[in-house]
Amino acid sequence: MTALKRLRSWFADAFDRPSPSVKQSASTGGMIGALVILYFVPGIEVTDAALTWVSVVLIGAATALAIILTKFRQLDRIVMIVPVIDIVAFGCFRGGTGGASSVFVSLLILPVIWLASGSGRRHILYATVLTAFALFLPFLIGVTEPSTITDAVRGLFTPLVFAAASGIINELARQGRAQLESIRSLADDKERMLQRTVEFAAQLQESEQKYRAADRLFRGVWAAVTEQSVVGTDVTGLIDAWNPGATKILGPSAKDAQDKMNIFDFHLPEELLDRARELNYPPGETVLNPGFSALVESARLGTSETREWTYVRTDGSHVPVQLSVTKRVDDQGETVGYLFVASDVTQAREVARLKDEFVGLISHELRTPLSSILGYLELLRDDEDAPLSTEQLQYLGIAERNAHRLLRLVGDLLFTAQVESGNFPLDSREIELESIITASLDTARPAAAAAGIEVTNEIPDEAVIVHGDPTRLGQAIDNLMSNAIKFTPRGGTVTIGLTMSDTSAVVTVRDTGMGIPEAEMDKLFSRFFRATTATRNAVPGVGLGLTITKAIVTAHRGEMGVASEEGVGTQFSVTLPRVRVTASV
Amino acid sequence: MTHTVIIAEDDPDIRGLVAIAAKKAGLSVLEVVSDGAAALSAISSHRPDLAILDISMPEMTGIEVCRAVRADSSLGDVRILLLSASVDEEAVDAGLRAGADHFMAKPFSTRDLVDWLAVGKEDKP
């Protein structure tokens, strides 16, 4: 197989693009044939041995040169020397074998064909001139004299015939070359196109695979979403996509809903109308349906909106849902419809309600026994008939203090639960911050004195008014003060300050305490979180104070800040929006 | 003349505490009951000067009793003090709207209760 292949390839090389050796083989072969004839055929004889030998040597040299040029293709441009030598050689051969009467004149045609086939018309001229030169060679070098006019004519006529032949050969070769060139370029074009087709097919296959994978993923996800309803509509609200979750939450199958029902059929009409009124009847694609326009208003304007709505099942029952509405767009970015993704929040609401109820009950149930404990302790203390000893009074004080601590904890827990469910009441009015700070200072002083901590304040003379609930704000600042005192070692200082700008008032509580590790700063306001510095130093507490403080501040549209360095101290700040009071005279 | 009082409270210990406070304030405790319905019938039959009612009680809440008492014009001059372990401000508002004269949150100081009772019993409109 490989041998055959090699042979075919050699054959193709030899004849499609013949090498100088192959071209020269004709002249060499011709010469050998002529020598054989000269040797065997009687009557054909050498007339000039020297010229004949010269011709044999020249052909040998030309053949050798052709072989060398075959090896070194970079020397291609001098290859035409070979047929030139051949022509001169055959001229000599003719001269050596009888001159004008030589039978070997026809050998000249072999190199002439080669020379004439060269690219460019100048080769015709070369061939003609060289032929003439070869024919006149014997006369030129004086071996023979031109004897008759016939000889002279032959010397001229033969080159002319050769010239004509050269012309034809040259033209044929040119046409051949041109054809070959165009065939080659066509083949190249074909090759390139084929290559491109193959590449394109590969790309097509790849993108088809990608598309199939994406399609499988999408179908999988679509079918897997069974706890959320996902509904797609056109711009008028007509349903065109309906997932299994929608069937589960709302009732109808995809077949019954798609292209038959509208998304607003599943909404409480009053709720939609209320929302439309709230949004001042937004202009939508569907002017006739203000409820639907209100439903998709945010999405239409480009913002995905999530809010609570009530879905109405086909059986008439209601489902509270958390619904996100998003816009669907086509390739040009034009809105073609909307996507409605809803989660049933019935359970979440029930859980929240139960939690509120539970916390309320617990706090009531804990308060009642605490009321008894505190009440009877007070009776004991106030019993005038049997006054208590100093020691007994001291024990009573400890019992009372701990009962109060328990009571505060219950209050904090209840308050935290209220904050979480987002409904703790604020009894807001315009208040002077100084009075709240002074009250907090008074509350903090006994504990600070007992702990050996100095309490100072930096309060300006100017009245700073904010809008807020004095009890809650007092609770917030009390918490910060009590924390500062708890976390500051004996001999330290706690400073409460008040600064303000045109728009806000800032209350700061700064201590020289143990500080908060930097890594724990972001967890500081989480429920039940206690800093490692607190637990390490056995500072009592449950981790609700800052949660509550922050909730109070946030409810007042304020902000809380904290800066701390371990071992140096901590500063908490509460920034509240300030109420501008027009100067009263 | 000694002023009279009816005490209604479902927790026996608190009930005892309130009774002691009432006695300390110089009141004569006519009856101590543990639910709202009993409280209403006791008020109707004894027509006391004062009624101390817990808000969360079985049968009728303190607020319901208060409303029923105020609805009965023959009982119009009974002074009513509501007690509650709830800190819910809505409950306080509801109590005062129902016609109560005063509200005290639990835990209350017996000293404060005695003080209020001593003044409240006299303070008739």
Chai-1 contact restraints between the chains, C-beta under 6 A:
chainA,res_idxA,chainB,res_idxB,connection_type,confidence,min_distance_angstrom,max_distance_angstrom,comment,restraint_id
A,H364,B,A85,contact,1.0,0.0,6.0,A-B,restraint_1
A,R367,B,A85,contact,1.0,0.0,6.0,A-B,restraint_2
A,R367,B,K106,contact,1.0,0.0,6.0,A-B,restraint_3
A,T368,B,D11,contact,1.0,0.0,6.0,A-B,restraint_4
A,T368,B,A85,contact,1.0,0.0,6.0,A-B,restraint_5
A,L370,B,P107,contact,1.0,0.0,6.0,A-B,restraint_6
A,S371,B,I14,contact,1.0,0.0,6.0,A-B,restraint_7
A,S371,B,K106,contact,1.0,0.0,6.0,A-B,restraint_8
A,S371,B,P107,contact,1.0,0.0,6.0,A-B,restraint_9
A,S372,B,D13,contact,1.0,0.0,6.0,A-B,restraint_10
A,S372,B,I14,contact,1.0,0.0,6.0,A-B,restraint_11
A,L374,B,P107,contact,1.0,0.0,6.0,A-B,restraint_12
A,G375,B,L17,contact,1.0,0.0,6.0,A-B,restraint_13
A,G375,B,T110,contact,1.0,0.0,6.0,A-B,restraint_14
A,E378,B,T110,contact,1.0,0.0,6.0,A-B,restraint_15
A,L379,B,T110,contact,1.0,0.0,6.0,A-B,restraint_16
A,P425,B,E89,contact,1.0,0.0,6.0,A-B,restraint_17
